[in-house]
Structures are given as C-alpha cells and as structure tokens.
Amino acid sequence: MSFGDPNNPYGQQPPPGSGQPQGQPGYGQPQGQPGYGYPQGQPQQPGYGFPQAPPVQPYGGGGFPGGPTEMPGGVKAARVMLWVISGLCLIGTLIFFGAAASLSAAKDNETLQSDSQFQDLVDQSSGVLYALGALALVWLVLSAVLATKVKNGGSGVRVTLIVFGVVTAVLAIYPFTVFGIVHLVLAILIAVFAGKSDGAAWFQRPRH
C-alpha cells in the first residue's frame, strides 16, 4: 500500500496502525519550524520606502537647543534703528548746545544788555536749550549702549528696548515735536520688533 509520494513534503498522513505516530509533520518538513518566508523571532522592519521619521529639532534648528543661532531680521533692524537714533541725537545735541551758546553770546552784547525783556527771554531760552541738549546727550548714550547689547543681551535688554521705544515715542511727540517725527517712527518699530516672538526667542536663548 502506498502512502503517497515519499519525495512530496506534503504527503498524506499514514493511517492508524501503520507504525508512524499521528500528528507528526509530513515528510520533508522539519518539526517546529515556521512556515516559509516568516523567520521566527526576527523584529519587524519598517516597510520599504517608509523610513522612520527623524527626531524633531528644537526651536531654531541648527543643533542649538532652546533658541535661534542667528539674530532675527527684526532684531537686526532694531539695532540699526538704535544707531540711527544715536546719530540723530548727536546732531540734536550739537544744535541745542550751539543755539544755547549763541543766545548766551548775544546776551552779552552791549547794545542788548539794556533790554530787560530780551535778557529774560535769553535766560529762559538758554536754560531750555541746555536742558534739551543734555537730554539728547543722555539718549545718545543710552541708544548706543543698547545697540551694543542687542547681540549678547538677555531678557533685561529686551525689556529695556521696549521701554526705551515707548518713552522715545512719547518724547518725540513732546517736547521734541518738530525734531521728533523720525524718532517717533523708529521708536515704535524698535518696541514692536523687540516685543515680537522671534525677538523674545533671541533674547531668551540659552547662553553657553
């Protein structure tokens, strides 16, 4: 009696009593081995053409965790505007001090010394001009210092920039109404650029 082709790995099972135990794998198929094409115990790999997603880079990229590595464009513009304000304040300082000195020289003129109204006007005007010149000089120094601190300054510099912009805008309206139009525009832009999210990220970045 034939039990099938002995070379067929999927041959029929022998009948009971034939001498071969029931439940054994067919001839040619090793016992306990998994089916063809499915190796046992191997980790499942991602499908072809679908690589795993790379890790998410921190804010700013460039491998620098926690902040940008390059100064944002708005912060760069704010620094340039600070230098422009410094130059304008230098011109204003020279104008105010020069006008005050000219009035003081006119006050000492012999032909005008007898004019009491002119003398009073010169005294008041000279005092105002010297005060404005001193204020312009202070703003010149402050804006120049802030411009140099923008590159490496922290959150304190950012807050100072915002306050500087607001106060400068107020002073541009009064008392520097005539000379303050440009200051007004620049001061508003400085406060806006320093207050934006990219400006905050720049000044709050970690420093090593």
Disulfide bonds with the S-S distance in Angstrom:
none
